[in-house]
């Protein structure tokens, strides 16, 4: 039974690899396909799909990557595994009906060499019905170079600096390419701020942590 589960997962992985190859070709990432040893998708893509070279020429690499990641959806996780220098290894012999342990984790040490990025941020809050507050946070990657601000994590903090919980975010754990701006919103109960003014703490893989006020506008 466990081997059948493993086989089904392998089939899903193959389908995801094919999706990654097709999407990367569509948005002109031929060099990345070659780096991932998926160069056969280049010739196959030209033969079966083609691509709009004029449209691609009008987009920056950051814009093309953003479109590719949006189209990949959850499959972009598999792209991260492809970029790893060491794969995840599942210990199938110790697997049961709900859990399979990992005997070796993927190596993503290249992330530690990412250049630093700078993110500017502002936040404003407004009262909503039923004692709730909505805080809008606008983030911008204002880095002068080509560094992406990777995996930005936002938390609402109360008057005592503890995390406000629960919070409903429209988005979180976002990545911004240079010049990109995004606005995300958080909804929570005003009583959970415990008096005073809410603040938003912003951290990320290659950015300096910062905490900004979220005044009521």
C-alpha positions in Angstrom: 0.0 0.0 0.0 2.8 2.4 0.9 4.6 1.7 -2.3 1.4 2.5 -4.2 1.2 5.9 -2.4 4.8 6.6 -3.3 4.1 5.7 -6.9 1.1 8.1 -7.0 3.2 10.9 -5.5 5.9 10.3 -8.1 3.3 10.6 -10.9 2.2 13.9 -9.4 5.8 15.1 -9.2 6.3 14.3 -12.9 3.2 16.3 -13.8 4.5 19.2 -11.8 7.9 19.1 -13.4 6.2 19.2 -16.8 4.1 22.2 -15.7 7.3 24.0 -14.4 9.1 23.3 -17.7 6.2 24.6 -19.8 5.7 27.8 -17.7 9.4 28.6 -17.5 9.6 28.2 -21.3 6.5 30.4 -21.8 8.1 33.3 -19.9 11.5 33.0 -21.5 13.6 31.4 -18.8 15.6 29.2 -21.1 18.8 29.6 -19.0 17.1 28.5 -15.9 15.7 25.4 -17.7 19.2 24.5 -18.8 20.5 25.0 -15.2 17.8 22.6 -14.0 18.7 20.0 -16.6 15.3 20.6 -18.2 16.6 22.0 -21.5 14.5 19.5 -23.5 11.5 21.6 -22.7 12.9 24.4 -24.8 12.8 22.5 -28.0 9.5 20.8 -27.1 8.0 24.2 -26.2 9.0 25.7 -29.5 7.5 22.8 -31.3 4.3 22.4 -29.4 3.4 25.8 -27.8 5.5 28.7 -29.2 5.6 31.9 -27.2 5.0 35.6 -27.7 8.5 36.9 -28.0 7.3 40.5 -28.6 5.3 40.5 -25.3 8.3 39.0 -23.5 10.6 41.7 -24.8 8.4 44.3 -23.2 8.6 42.8 -19.8 11.4 42.9 -17.3 12.9 39.7 -15.8 11.1 40.5 -12.5 7.8 40.9 -14.2 8.2 37.6 -16.1 9.2 35.8 -13.0 6.2 37.2 -11.1 3.8 36.0 -13.9 5.5 32.6 -13.9 5.1 32.1 -10.2 1.5 33.2 -10.3 0.7 30.7 -13.0 2.6 27.9 -11.3 0.5 28.4 -8.1 1.4 25.7 -5.5 3.7 24.0 -8.0 6.3 26.7 -7.4 7.2 24.7 -4.2 8.5 22.0 -6.5 10.5 24.6 -8.4 12.3 25.3 -5.1 13.0 21.7 -4.7 14.5 21.6 -8.1 16.8 24.4 -7.2 18.0 22.6 -4.1 21.5 21.0 -4.2 20.2 18.0 -2.2 16.7 16.5 -2.4 14.3 15.7 0.3 14.4 11.9 1.1 11.3 10.3 2.6 11.7 7.4 4.9 9.0 5.2 3.5 9.9 2.2 5.7 8.7 4.2 8.7 5.6 5.7 7.1 2.1 5.1 8.4 -1.3 6.1 7.2 -0.9 9.8 8.1 2.8 10.6 8.4 6.0 9.9 6.5 9.2 11.1 8.2 12.0 12.8 6.3 15.5 11.2 6.6 17.2 14.0 4.6 16.0 17.5 4.0 16.7 19.5 0.8 19.7 21.8 0.9 18.7 25.4 0.1 21.9 27.0 1.4 22.1 29.2 -1.7 19.4 31.4 -0.1 22.0 32.5 2.5 23.9 34.2 -0.3 21.0 36.4 -1.4 21.9 40.1 -1.5 20.3 42.3 1.1 17.1 44.1 0.0 15.4 47.2 1.4 11.7 47.4 2.0 9.8 50.6 2.8 6.5 50.2 4.5 3.5 52.2 5.7 0.3 51.1 7.6 -3.0 52.7 8.4 -6.0 51.3 10.4 -9.7 51.9 10.2 -12.6 50.7 12.4 -15.0 48.1 11.1 -18.3 46.7 12.4 -18.5 44.4 15.4 -15.5 45.8 17.1 -13.1 44.9 14.4 -10.2 46.8 12.9 -8.7 46.6 9.4 -5.1 47.5 8.9 -3.7 48.1 5.4 0.0 47.6 5.0 1.8 48.8 1.8 5.2 47.3 1.1 7.6 48.5 -1.6 11.0 46.9 -2.5 13.0 50.1 -2.8 16.3 48.4 -3.3 18.6 50.2 -5.8 19.9 46.9 -7.3 18.3 43.7 -8.4 17.7 42.1 -5.1 14.3 40.5 -4.4 12.8 41.0 -0.9 12.2 37.3 -0.1 9.5 35.8 2.0 8.3 38.9 3.9 6.4 38.0 7.0 4.0 40.4 8.7 2.5 40.3 12.2 0.2 42.7 13.9 1.5 43.6 17.4 -0.5 44.9 20.3 0.3 47.6 22.9 2.5 45.1 24.8 4.4 44.1 21.6 2.8 40.6 21.7 1.3 39.2 18.5 -2.4 40.0 18.0 -4.3 36.8 17.4 -6.4 35.7 15.6 -5.7 37.8 12.5 -7.2 37.3 9.0 -4.7 38.4 6.3 -5.6 38.9 2.6 -2.0 37.8 1.9 1.3 37.2 3.7 4.8 35.7 3.2 5.1 37.7 0.1 8.1 38.2 -2.2 8.7 41.5 -4.0 11.0 42.2 -6.9 12.8 45.6 -7.2 10.3 48.4 -7.6 7.3 46.2 -6.8 4.6 47.4 -4.4 1.9 45.4 -2.7 -0.8 46.2 -0.2 -2.1 43.6 2.1 -4.9 43.9 4.7 -5.3 42.4 8.2 -8.6 42.1 10.0 -8.7 41.5 13.8 -10.6 42.5 17.0 -9.7 45.9 18.5 -9.9 44.4 22.0 -7.0 42.1 21.1 -4.7 45.1 20.7 -5.0 45.5 24.5 -5.1 49.3 24.4 -2.9 51.7 22.6 -2.0 51.6 19.0 -1.5 48.6 16.8 1.9 48.1 15.1 3.0 45.9 12.3 6.3 44.0 12.4 7.9 43.2 9.1 10.7 40.6 8.7 12.1 38.6 5.8 14.9 36.4 4.7 17.2 39.1 3.4 15.7 42.3 4.9 16.2 44.1 8.2 13.3 43.6 10.6 11.3 46.7 11.2 8.2 47.6 13.2 5.9 50.5 12.0 2.9 52.2 13.6 -0.6 51.5 12.2 -2.5 54.6 13.2 -6.2 54.9 12.8 -6.9 57.2 9.8 
